Structures are given as structure tokens and as C-alpha cells.
Amino acid sequence: EKIPWSHVDFIDNQPCVELIAGHPHGILSSLDEECRVPGGSDARFAHKVRVIENQYLEVPKTNKDLFKIRHYAGTVSYSCAGFLEKNRDSI
């Protein structure tokens, strides 16, 4: 049909998806695990996130409660404060 087109390059976001949703060491897996253990805390969740090694994760040295994910659209900062409570909320 001779429709003009051009190839579109895209970034493979699989490593970022694995960082967030991967098992057993993704952010959401770590959050669920911390919610299940007795005495789970936001601080322990933050520590678990900080030890994950992934090219899309940034962990500032000055704020132990903060982590950043470099999404395809830019870097987004997250505070671990209240993560466990929000995850336990059944809506």
C-alpha cells in the first residue's frame, strides 16, 4: 500500500520493571515481605530497598528514608515514610 513509515526506537524498560515488581528482590516484594513480618517497619523496608542493586535505583546518602527511581519519563523520588501502612490498607 506504500504507506510511509519510519522505524521508532524505544528504550527497554524491563530492568526498571524488575526493580519495581521483580521477585524476590523487587521493591514491591520487599514491601510485601516487610508487611508480613512481626514488627515490620518503614525503616527496615527502606534498608531493603537501599541494598537493591539496579541501574534505575538511586539512594541518596544523606536521607536514609528516600529512594529514587529513574523512570522512562524522568527521576521520581519516594519517601518510605508510611509505605507499610499504605500497603496494609485494604481500601
C-alpha contacts under 8 A as a table, 3 or more apart, distances in Angstrom:
res1	aa1	res2	aa2	distance
11	I	72	Y	7.71
12	D	15	P	7.68
13	N	16	C	5.31
13	N	17	V	6.23
13	N	72	Y	7.22
14	Q	17	V	4.94
14	Q	18	E	6.05
15	P	18	E	5.02
15	P	19	L	6.18
15	P	54	N	7.46
15	P	55	Q	7.73
15	P	56	Y	7.39
16	C	19	L	4.98
16	C	20	I	6.42
16	C	54	N	7.97
16	C	56	Y	5.89
16	C	69	I	7.99
16	C	70	R	7.84
16	C	71	H	6.98
17	V	20	I	5.24
17	V	21	A	5.80
17	V	22	G	6.99
18	E	21	A	5.24
18	E	22	G	4.17
18	E	23	H	7.79
18	E	26	G	6.30
19	L	22	G	5.85
19	L	25	H	7.71
19	L	26	G	4.89
19	L	27	I	6.24
19	L	54	N	6.62
19	L	56	Y	7.47
19	L	57	L	7.69
20	I	26	G	5.15
20	I	27	I	4.89
20	I	28	L	5.96
21	A	26	G	5.25
21	A	27	I	6.44
21	A	28	L	5.62
21	A	29	S	6.85
22	G	25	H	6.10
22	G	26	G	4.35
22	G	27	I	7.52
22	G	28	L	7.69
22	G	29	S	7.06
23	H	26	G	5.62
23	H	29	S	6.06
24	P	29	S	5.93
24	P	30	S	7.54
25	H	29	S	6.20
25	H	30	S	6.35
25	H	52	I	7.12
26	G	29	S	5.23
26	G	30	S	6.17
26	G	52	I	7.70
27	I	30	S	5.15
27	I	31	L	6.18
27	I	49	V	6.15
28	L	31	L	4.93
28	L	32	D	6.14
29	S	32	D	5.16
29	S	33	E	6.09
30	S	33	E	5.08
30	S	34	E	6.10
30	S	45	F	6.71
30	S	48	K	6.61
30	S	49	V	7.25
31	L	34	E	5.16
31	L	35	C	6.22
31	L	45	F	6.18
31	L	83	F	7.75
31	L	84	L	6.90
31	L	87	N	7.69
32	D	35	C	5.11
32	D	36	R	6.41
32	D	87	N	7.66
33	E	36	R	5.23
33	E	37	V	6.56
34	E	37	V	5.51
34	E	40	G	5.08
34	E	41	S	6.91
34	E	44	R	7.40
34	E	45	F	6.14
34	E	84	L	7.57
35	C	38	P	7.87
35	C	40	G	5.76
35	C	41	S	7.77
35	C	84	L	6.02
35	C	87	N	7.63
35	C	88	R	7.12
36	R	40	G	7.23
37	V	40	G	5.43
40	G	44	R	6.87
40	G	45	F	7.76
40	G	84	L	7.95
41	S	44	R	5.31
41	S	45	F	6.29
41	S	84	L	6.87
42	D	45	F	4.97
42	D	46	A	6.03
42	D	80	C	5.83
42	D	81	A	5.94
42	D	82	G	6.60
42	D	83	F	6.36
42	D	84	L	6.09
43	A	46	A	5.02
43	A	47	H	6.29
43	A	65	D	6.96
43	A	80	C	7.40
43	A	81	A	7.97
44	R	47	H	5.00
44	R	48	K	6.28
45	F	48	K	5.10
45	F	49	V	6.32
45	F	80	C	7.36
46	A	49	V	5.15
46	A	50	R	6.13
46	A	64	K	7.01
46	A	65	D	5.88
46	A	66	L	7.45
46	A	67	F	7.99
46	A	80	C	5.91
47	H	50	R	5.03
47	H	51	V	6.50
47	H	64	K	7.69
48	K	51	V	5.55
48	K	52	I	6.85
49	V	52	I	5.44
49	V	67	F	7.71
50	R	59	V	6.06
50	R	67	F	7.30
52	I	57	L	7.90
53	E	57	L	7.31
54	N	57	L	5.46
55	Q	58	E	7.96
56	Y	69	I	5.55
56	Y	70	R	4.93
56	Y	71	H	7.22
57	L	67	F	7.19
57	L	68	K	5.79
57	L	69	I	4.85
57	L	70	R	6.44
58	E	67	F	5.87
58	E	68	K	4.89
58	E	69	I	6.28
58	E	70	R	7.67
59	V	64	K	7.82
59	V	66	L	6.72
59	V	67	F	4.76
59	V	68	K	6.29
60	P	63	N	5.82
60	P	64	K	7.14
60	P	66	L	6.80
60	P	67	F	6.65
61	K	64	K	6.72
63	N	66	L	5.65
65	D	79	S	5.62
65	D	80	C	5.34
65	D	81	A	6.85
66	L	77	S	6.92
66	L	78	Y	5.66
66	L	79	S	4.57
66	L	80	C	6.20
67	F	77	S	5.89
67	F	78	Y	5.42
67	F	79	S	6.61
67	F	80	C	7.86
68	K	75	T	6.43
68	K	76	V	5.45
68	K	77	S	4.31
68	K	78	Y	5.94
69	I	75	T	5.58
69	I	76	V	5.43
69	I	77	S	6.62
70	R	73	A	7.84
70	R	74	G	5.65
70	R	75	T	4.13
70	R	76	V	6.37
71	H	74	G	5.19
71	H	75	T	5.74
71	H	76	V	7.07
80	C	83	F	5.39
82	G	85	E	5.35
82	G	86	K	6.17
83	F	86	K	5.22
83	F	87	N	6.09
84	L	87	N	5.05
84	L	88	R	6.19
85	E	88	R	5.16
85	E	89	D	6.32
86	K	89	D	5.19
87	N	90	S	7.80
